[in-house]
Amino acid sequence: MKECSKSIHRRLQNPNFLRKYFCGTGIDIGGAPDPLLLYRELFPLMGPVRCWDLADGDAQFMAGVADETYDFVHSSHCLEHMNNPREALGNWLRILKPGGHLVVTVPDEDMYEQGVFPSTFNRDHKWTFTLFKSQSWSPCSINLLELVGQLGPQVDVRRIEVIDFGYRYGLPRYDQTLTPVAEAAIEFVIRKRLVAEVALGGRPPGETQPDEDVRRHLNQYQDDQATLRQGNQSSPPFNNVKPV
């Protein structure tokens, strides 16, 4: 219930959502019941956000949406409804511009389905998700660490986290997402690597020199480090155990 809305306060406390993830023009896949665009003014770098839902087409394929269209792609509690989550994520990455971010939230199987599948809380759920387990009670469990690792060299995982804000582990089996406070989810953020980064096998440093005032301080850090090393040649670090 209103899982995107529940996430807003938490995300506002993380500067990456404000300055990196939600920047530019975006698309909110499966967002019609609780769209991200309701909170656009809270994220100063967020531009227009298109809401894509059933009336627009199958979110697994995103047919009609051109490659590399959006600066960010957001989806809250939609991936578990897809017939093929891996294919869906591949197409969500396809429509994302290089350098942009894919932000996805899914229910955590232990906090949401709580040992029962098919789900008794949402019959349309086709999969359950866990961050990683060697063994799961669910016959349709997906390890997210494994799944994102199968998406190809453009995937740069920036964040993957169990979200249990407001969740009460001591309660008996109950759909806590019905409450206005509990999140029972896993959230991951993928940055789409630039073509040059994929070719290099990683993200290279920038090439543009900073302004003089910035260079002055950055170079001082290097000078300070060199001075410390020169002055401690006979005293290796972390070997001094004299009384303080």
C-alpha positions as CSV (number, residue, x, y, z in Angstrom):
1,M,0.0,0.0,0.0
2,K,1.6,3.3,-1.2
3,E,5.0,1.8,-1.2
4,C,6.5,4.6,-3.3
5,S,5.1,7.2,-0.9
6,K,6.5,5.4,2.1
7,S,10.0,5.5,0.5
8,I,10.0,9.3,0.0
9,H,11.1,10.4,3.5
10,R,13.8,7.7,3.6
11,R,15.1,8.7,0.2
12,L,15.2,12.4,1.1
13,Q,17.7,11.5,3.8
14,N,20.1,10.1,1.2
15,P,21.8,12.8,-0.8
16,N,22.4,10.3,-3.7
17,F,18.7,10.3,-4.5
18,L,18.7,14.1,-4.5
19,R,21.9,14.7,-6.5
20,K,22.5,11.5,-8.6
21,Y,19.7,9.0,-8.9
22,F,16.6,11.1,-9.5
23,C,18.1,13.6,-12.0
24,G,16.7,14.6,-15.4
25,T,13.7,13.0,-17.2
26,G,12.4,9.7,-15.9
27,I,9.9,7.0,-16.3
28,D,8.0,5.3,-13.4
29,I,7.2,1.7,-14.4
30,G,4.1,0.3,-12.7
31,G,3.6,3.6,-10.9
32,A,-0.1,4.4,-11.6
33,P,-1.4,3.5,-8.1
34,D,1.3,5.6,-6.3
35,P,3.3,7.6,-8.8
36,L,6.7,9.1,-8.1
37,L,5.7,12.3,-9.9
38,L,3.6,13.3,-6.9
39,Y,6.8,14.2,-5.1
40,R,8.8,15.8,-8.0
41,E,9.2,19.1,-6.3
42,L,11.0,17.5,-3.4
43,F,13.8,16.3,-5.6
44,P,15.4,19.5,-7.1
45,L,17.1,17.9,-10.1
46,M,14.2,15.7,-11.1
47,G,12.5,16.7,-14.4
48,P,9.3,15.3,-16.0
49,V,8.4,11.7,-15.0
50,R,6.3,9.6,-17.3
51,C,4.1,7.0,-15.5
52,W,4.0,3.7,-17.4
53,D,1.4,1.2,-16.4
54,L,-0.9,-1.5,-17.8
55,A,-2.7,0.8,-20.2
56,D,0.6,1.7,-21.8
57,G,1.8,-1.9,-22.5
58,D,3.6,-4.8,-21.0
59,A,6.3,-3.6,-18.7
60,Q,8.4,-6.7,-19.5
61,F,9.0,-5.5,-23.0
62,M,8.5,-1.7,-22.9
63,A,7.5,-1.9,-26.6
64,G,7.5,1.4,-28.4
65,V,10.0,3.0,-26.0
66,A,13.2,3.8,-27.8
67,D,16.6,2.7,-26.5
68,E,18.4,5.2,-24.2
69,T,15.4,7.5,-23.7
70,Y,15.4,8.3,-20.0
71,D,17.9,9.7,-17.5
72,F,16.5,7.5,-14.8
73,V,14.1,4.6,-14.6
74,H,12.1,3.9,-11.4
75,S,9.9,0.9,-10.5
76,S,8.3,0.2,-7.1
77,H,6.9,-3.2,-6.6
78,C,6.3,-4.1,-10.2
79,L,9.1,-6.6,-11.0
80,E,7.5,-9.4,-9.0
81,H,4.5,-9.3,-11.4
82,M,6.7,-9.9,-14.5
83,N,6.7,-13.3,-16.2
84,N,10.4,-13.0,-16.7
85,P,12.1,-10.5,-14.3
86,R,15.5,-10.9,-16.0
87,E,14.1,-9.9,-19.4
88,A,12.1,-7.0,-17.8
89,L,15.3,-5.6,-16.2
90,G,17.1,-6.0,-19.5
91,N,14.5,-3.8,-21.2
92,W,14.4,-1.3,-18.3
93,L,18.1,-0.9,-18.8
94,R,17.7,-0.7,-22.5
95,I,15.5,2.4,-22.3
96,L,18.0,4.0,-19.8
97,K,20.6,6.4,-21.0
98,P,24.3,5.5,-20.3
99,G,25.3,7.2,-17.1
100,G,21.7,7.1,-15.8
101,H,20.3,5.2,-12.9
102,L,17.7,2.4,-12.5
103,V,16.0,2.4,-9.1
104,V,14.0,-0.8,-8.3
105,T,12.1,-1.9,-5.2
106,V,10.7,-5.4,-4.7
107,P,9.1,-7.2,-1.7
108,D,11.5,-9.2,0.5
109,E,10.1,-12.7,0.7
110,D,10.7,-13.2,4.4
111,M,9.1,-9.9,5.4
112,Y,6.2,-10.0,2.9
113,E,5.2,-13.5,1.9
114,Q,6.5,-14.8,5.2
115,G,7.0,-18.5,4.2
116,V,3.9,-18.9,2.0
117,F,3.8,-19.0,-1.8
118,P,1.7,-18.5,-3.9
119,S,1.3,-15.3,-1.9
120,T,-1.7,-15.0,0.3
121,F,-1.3,-11.2,0.3
122,N,-1.1,-10.6,-3.5
123,R,-2.1,-13.4,-5.8
124,D,-0.5,-11.8,-8.8
125,H,3.0,-12.1,-7.5
126,K,4.8,-14.6,-9.7
127,W,8.2,-14.5,-7.9
128,T,9.6,-13.9,-4.4
129,F,12.9,-12.1,-3.8
130,T,15.8,-12.3,-1.4
131,L,19.1,-10.5,-1.3
132,F,20.8,-13.8,-1.2
133,K,20.2,-17.3,0.3
134,S,21.8,-20.6,-0.4
135,Q,18.3,-22.1,0.2
136,S,14.8,-20.7,0.3
137,W,11.4,-21.9,1.4
138,S,9.9,-20.4,-1.8
139,P,9.7,-22.4,-5.0
140,C,10.0,-19.2,-7.0
141,S,12.7,-17.4,-5.1
142,I,15.2,-15.2,-6.9
143,N,18.5,-14.1,-5.4
144,L,18.9,-10.5,-6.4
145,L,22.7,-10.6,-6.1
146,E,22.7,-13.4,-8.7
147,L,20.0,-11.7,-10.9
148,V,21.8,-8.3,-11.3
149,G,25.0,-10.2,-12.0
150,Q,23.4,-11.7,-15.1
151,L,22.5,-8.4,-16.7
152,G,25.7,-7.8,-18.5
153,P,28.8,-5.5,-18.4
154,Q,26.9,-2.2,-18.5
155,V,25.6,-2.9,-15.0
156,D,27.3,-0.8,-12.3
157,V,25.6,-1.7,-9.0
158,R,25.6,1.3,-6.8
159,R,23.3,0.2,-4.0
160,I,21.4,-2.9,-2.9
161,E,19.8,-3.0,0.5
162,V,17.1,-4.7,2.6
163,I,14.6,-2.1,3.5
164,D,12.8,-2.8,6.8
165,F,12.0,0.7,7.9
166,G,9.1,0.6,10.3
167,Y,8.9,-3.2,10.1
168,R,8.2,-5.1,13.3
169,Y,9.7,-8.6,13.3
170,G,7.9,-9.6,16.5
171,L,4.4,-9.5,15.0
172,P,2.7,-12.7,14.0
173,R,2.2,-13.4,10.3
174,Y,0.5,-10.3,8.9
175,D,0.9,-8.1,5.8
176,Q,2.6,-5.2,7.4
177,T,2.6,-3.2,4.2
178,L,-1.0,-2.4,4.9
179,T,0.2,-0.2,7.7
180,P,1.2,3.4,6.9
181,V,4.8,3.0,8.1
182,A,6.2,-0.5,7.3
183,E,8.5,-1.2,4.4
184,A,9.2,-4.9,3.7
185,A,11.4,-4.6,0.7
186,I,14.7,-4.8,-1.1
187,E,15.9,-1.8,-3.1
188,F,18.7,-1.8,-5.6
189,V,20.2,1.0,-7.7
190,I,22.1,0.3,-11.0
191,R,24.0,2.9,-12.9
192,K,24.3,2.1,-16.6
193,R,27.9,2.3,-17.6
194,L,29.1,4.4,-20.6
195,V,30.3,2.5,-23.6
196,A,33.8,3.6,-22.9
197,E,33.6,2.3,-19.4
198,V,32.5,-1.1,-20.6
199,A,35.4,-1.2,-23.0
200,L,37.9,-0.3,-20.2
201,G,36.4,-2.7,-17.8
202,G,35.7,0.0,-15.2
203,R,35.1,3.7,-14.6
204,P,38.1,5.9,-15.4
205,P,38.9,9.1,-13.5
206,G,37.9,12.4,-15.0
207,E,40.1,14.2,-17.5
208,T,39.3,17.9,-16.7
209,Q,41.5,19.7,-14.2
210,P,39.7,21.4,-11.4
211,D,39.9,25.2,-10.7
212,E,43.0,26.6,-9.2
213,D,41.6,26.9,-5.7
214,V,40.6,23.3,-5.7
215,R,44.0,22.2,-7.1
216,R,45.7,24.1,-4.4
217,H,44.0,22.1,-1.7
218,L,44.1,18.7,-3.4
219,N,47.9,19.2,-4.0
220,Q,48.3,20.1,-0.3
221,Y,46.8,16.8,0.7
222,Q,49.5,15.1,-1.4
223,D,52.2,17.3,0.0
224,D,51.0,16.6,3.5
225,Q,51.1,12.8,2.9
226,A,54.6,13.0,1.4
227,T,55.8,15.0,4.5
228,L,54.3,12.5,6.9
229,R,56.0,9.6,5.1
230,Q,59.3,11.4,4.9
231,G,59.2,12.2,8.7
232,N,58.3,8.6,9.7
233,Q,60.7,6.5,7.7
234,S,62.2,5.0,10.9
235,S,58.8,4.6,12.6
236,P,56.4,2.3,10.7
237,P,52.7,3.1,11.2
238,F,50.8,1.4,14.0
239,N,53.9,0.1,15.7
240,N,54.1,2.7,18.5
241,V,52.7,1.1,21.6
242,K,54.1,3.5,24.2
243,P,51.8,4.9,26.8
244,V,49.7,7.8,25.4
